[in-house]
Amino acid sequence: MNPAICLNCSSELAVSQHFCANCGQKTNTHRITFSHLLHDFFHALTHADKGVLHLLRELTLRPGTVAREYVRGKRKKYFNPITFFLLVMVLFVFASTMLHKSVMKHGPDPAILASIPTAKGRAIYTAIMTRAGNAMYFMAKYGNVVGLIAVPFLSLITWLSFRRKGYNYSEHLTANFFFTSYNNLVFALFIIPLEIIFSGLQANQLIILIGMIFHSIYLAWGLSGFLEMRGVWNRVKVFLVGIMSTFLWMLVSMTAMALYIYQSRHFYMFLLRMVGIQ
């Protein structure tokens, strides 16, 4: 039998009501047991209308349609993009932690160190290599934080590139949460494990490059569907924006790492000359 009032908002309930008309909670609230927790867990994953597995299937087959329909109002049909992003981040953190455990801090090469004639030169080289190791350590352990910062950056580029399509920045941000979450899942399940298996520097660089190419292609595919781009040139434009935004983010993050690693006045002046300030 239903209670006389809603246990969530205290609104009055009729005997025949299955949901509260005020807050939407089910009127039949049972005691929480372990079996109910398991049921709720699998229901959240597999629910035909808005479960995680349903979202994963749709993001695999038609990512642009998912983002477009969600932005245009079909919010109950799909799992929340922010929640999905956070769930994927948990898996990403776990995979990054495994990578972090497999990455050792690299010190100076003894052969190179021995070839440097001055004590000052050896000290500078040692400091640079130590900071390079710290940077690798940070990227391995806190890659999820870097990924979180990347989403607003990518969204700014896609919004500026296609603002005439009528979507605002927040709507681009929502779409990119879907796309980036899927890409992060691919990285957590495939790219990072391959980095752990093939620990050589050249192999890791190739694996990361493959991951970035996949990211660019998937982002372009998702944007094409989200923006309903038609025609060969429009699709090529989206693809170029996908590549540009991915590699611009790589450039920004790598420049930040280089600034930390080298910490040299000459390096800073070189960057200023590159951007035409000096």
N, C-alpha and C positions, 0 to 999 in steps of 0.2 A: 504494500500500500504506500502511496506517495505521502510525504509529510505535508502538513498544512501550509507551511511556508518554505520558500526556497532557502536552502542552507547556505547559499552563497551571498544573496543580496537581501534576504528576508521579505521578499515580495510574496503576497498570498498566492496559493496554488489551488487549482481545481483538481478534483480526484482524477479526472480523465487526462490531465496534462502530462505530456512526456518531456517537455522542455519548459523552462521558465521564460515567460514572455518578456521579461525585463532584461535579463542578462544572458539567456540562452543556455544555461547549465541544465544538464539532465536532472529530472526530478527524482529518478531512481538512483540515489547515491548509496552504494554498498560500502561496507567496510573494506579497507585496503588489505589485501592478502598478497602473498607471493605470486600466486597463480594469476591474480588480476594485474600485478605489475608486469609479468611476462606477456600477458595478453595485450596490455596497453603498449608495451615496447614493440611487439611484432605488428600491432595494428598501425602504429606510427610509421613503421618501415614499409609496410606492404599495402596500406590503404589505397584502393584503386583510384581514388580521386586526387589525393594530395600527399601520398606517401613519398618517402625518400627514393625508393626503388622506381616508382612511377616517374619522379622527376629525373632520375639518372637516365632512364630509358628515353625520355623526351629530349633531354639535353644531348644525348648521343645521336638521336635521329633528326631533330629539328630545333636546335638551340635558339635560333632567331624567333621562331614562332612562340616559344615559351616566354622569352623576354617581352615580346610585343604584346601578347595576350595578358601577361601579368601587369604590365604598365598601363594597359587600357582598361583594366578593371577586373580581370578574372583572377582574383586573389585567393579564392577558396579552392581553385582547381589545382594549384601548385603549392608545394612546400615553400615556406618563407625563405627568400634568398639570403637574408642576413643569418638566419638560423642555420641554413645549409652551409654557408660560408664558415661559420664558427665550428660546426661539426667537422667539416673537412680540415679545418685548421688543427683540430685535435689529432687527426690522423697524420697530418703534415708534420706537426711537432714531434710525434712519435718517430716518424721516419727520419726526420732531421736529427733527432737525438741519437738514433742508431748510426747515422752518418757521422755525427760529431764524435761518437766513441771510436769510429774507425779512422778519423783524421788526427794525425799527430801534429803537434806544433813543430814547424820546420825552423831549424836554427841555421846559422851561417854554414856554408860549404867550407870544410877545412882547407881544401885545395885552393879555392878562390881567396880565402882569408890569408893563406900563406904567401900568395902572389902579390898582395898589396904591400907596397914598400913602407908606408908611414903608419904610425900608431893612430893618427887622426883618421886616416882612410879606413883602417880596420875597424875603428870604433863606429864610424858612420855606416859602414857595410853591415856590421853586427846589429846596429839599431834598426836599419831598414829591414833586414831579414826577420828580426824579432817582431816588428810591427806587421810584416807580411803574414807571419804565422798567426798573430793575434786576429788579423782580418779574416783569414781562413776559418779560424776557430769561431769567430762571431757569425759568419755567414752560415756555417754548419749548424750552429746551435740556435740562432735567432732568424732563420730564413723565413719563418712565419710572420715575424714583425715586418720584415722587408716586403713580403708579399702583400701584407695589409696596406702598407704605404703605397704600393704600386697601383692599387685599384683607383684611387682618386686621380692619380697622375694619368693613367690610361684613359680614364673617363673624360678628363679635361681635353685631351687630344681628340678623342672621337666626337665630343660635343662641338668643339671648335671646327672640326672638319665637316660636320654634317648638321650644323645648327639650323640650316634652312629646312630640314625635314620636320621641324616643329617640336621635337622633344627637348625638354630642358635638361640642365646638367644632372639633376637628381635622377631623372629617368635614365639617362645614360649610365649613371652610377649603379642603378639597380640592375640594368642589363649586364653591365660588366661584372657585377657580383656573381651573377649566374655563370658567365663565361669563365671568369677567373677561378671560381670554385671548382669547376669541372677540370680546368687545366691543372690546378693544384692537386686535385685527386689523381690525375694521370702522373704527375710528378711524384706524388707520395707512393703510388703503387708500382710505378715502372722506372722512372728516371733515377730517383734516389737509390732504390735497390741496385740498379745497374752501376751507379757510381761506387757503391760499397763493394760490389763484386769485382769491378775493374778499377782498381785503385790507382793505376798509373796516371800521370798528369795528362799525357796526350789522349788517352782513352776517355778520361773525365771531360776534357775539353770537347771531344767529339760528341759525347753523350749529352752534354749541356747544349751544344749547338743543335743537335737533333730535337731536344726538348723545346728550344726557343723557336725553331722552325714550325714544330707542331703547334705551339702556342699562337704563332702568327697566323697560320692557316685556319685554326679553329676560331680565333677571334674574328678573322675576316668573314668566315662562313656565318658565324653567329650574327655579326653586324649586318650582313647582306639580308638575312631573313628579318632581323629586327627593323631595319629601315626600309624593307620591301624594295630593294634595289633591283632594277630591271635593265637588261642590256649588257653587252660585253664590256663597254667602257666603264659603266658604273660599277660593275663587279670588280674590274681591274683596279679602279680607284679605291674601293673598300679594301682590297687585298694589299695595296700599297700602304694604306693608312695602318692596317694591321701590322705590317712589317715595320713601318716607321715608328709606331708607338712602342712596339716591343723592343726594338734596338735603341730607341731614344732612352727608354728606361734603363737598359743595360749600360748605355753610355753614362747616364747620370750616376748610377750606382757604382760603376767602375771608376769614374772620376773621383767620386767621394772616397773610395778606397785608396786610390792613388794619392790623393791629398793627405790622407792619414799616414800612408806608408812612407812616402818620401819626405814630406814636411820640409821641402827645400824652397828657398826664395827663387832659385833659378827655375824650378818646376812651376811655381806659381806664375812667374813672368812668362814662361812658355805658354801656359794656358791663356793668359790675358792676350798675348799676341795672336793665339789661335782664334779667339772670338773678336779680335779687332779693337780691343780696348787700348792697347799700347802698340 
